């Protein structure tokens, strides 16, 4: 499994394996994981510690992302 971040406007992207993601999350300054799937999909399964921000409400809830993100 890979987690992928793609910036369509800049034509750049980044991918990370599940193992790499877990290792990064162990660090004190590890990444914040945003799960942009629907609430139903999130409730079925998600990464421990991931924040649920469905893509359709992400713009509205952007201020809720922790400031250390």
C-alpha positions in Angstrom: 0.0 0.0 0.0 1.2 3.5 -0.8 0.0 6.8 0.4 0.1 9.4 -2.4 0.0 13.2 -2.3 -0.2 14.8 -5.7 -0.3 18.5 -6.4 -2.1 18.8 -9.7 -1.5 22.6 -10.0 2.3 22.3 -9.7 2.7 18.9 -11.3 4.6 17.5 -8.3 3.9 14.5 -6.2 5.1 12.4 -3.3 4.5 8.9 -2.3 5.3 7.0 0.9 4.8 3.3 1.8 2.7 2.3 4.9 5.9 1.2 6.6 7.7 4.5 5.9 4.6 6.4 7.1 4.6 4.5 10.4 8.3 5.2 10.9 7.8 8.9 10.2 4.9 9.1 12.7 7.1 7.8 15.5 9.2 10.9 15.3 8.4 13.8 17.6 7.8 16.0 14.5 6.1 13.3 12.6 3.5 14.1 9.9 -0.2 14.8 10.6 -2.3 12.4 8.6 -5.5 13.7 7.1 -8.0 11.1 5.8 -10.0 12.8 3.0 -12.3 9.9 2.3 -16.0 10.0 3.3 -16.9 9.7 7.0 -18.4 6.3 6.3 -15.1 5.0 4.8 -13.2 6.6 7.7 -15.4 4.9 10.2 -14.9 1.5 8.5 -11.1 1.7 8.8 -8.4 4.3 9.2 -4.9 4.8 10.4 -4.7 5.3 14.2 -4.3 9.0 14.9 -5.5 10.1 11.5 -7.8 13.1 11.3 -11.0 12.8 9.3 -11.4 15.7 6.9 -13.6 14.5 4.0 -12.6 16.3 0.8 -16.0 17.9 0.4 -15.6 19.7 3.7 -11.9 20.2 3.8 -12.0 23.7 2.5 -14.5 24.7 5.2 -12.6 23.0 8.0 -9.1 24.1 7.0 -8.8 26.2 10.2 -9.3 23.1 12.3 -6.0 21.6 11.2 -3.5 21.9 14.1 -1.1 24.8 13.8 1.9 22.6 14.2 0.9 20.8 10.9 
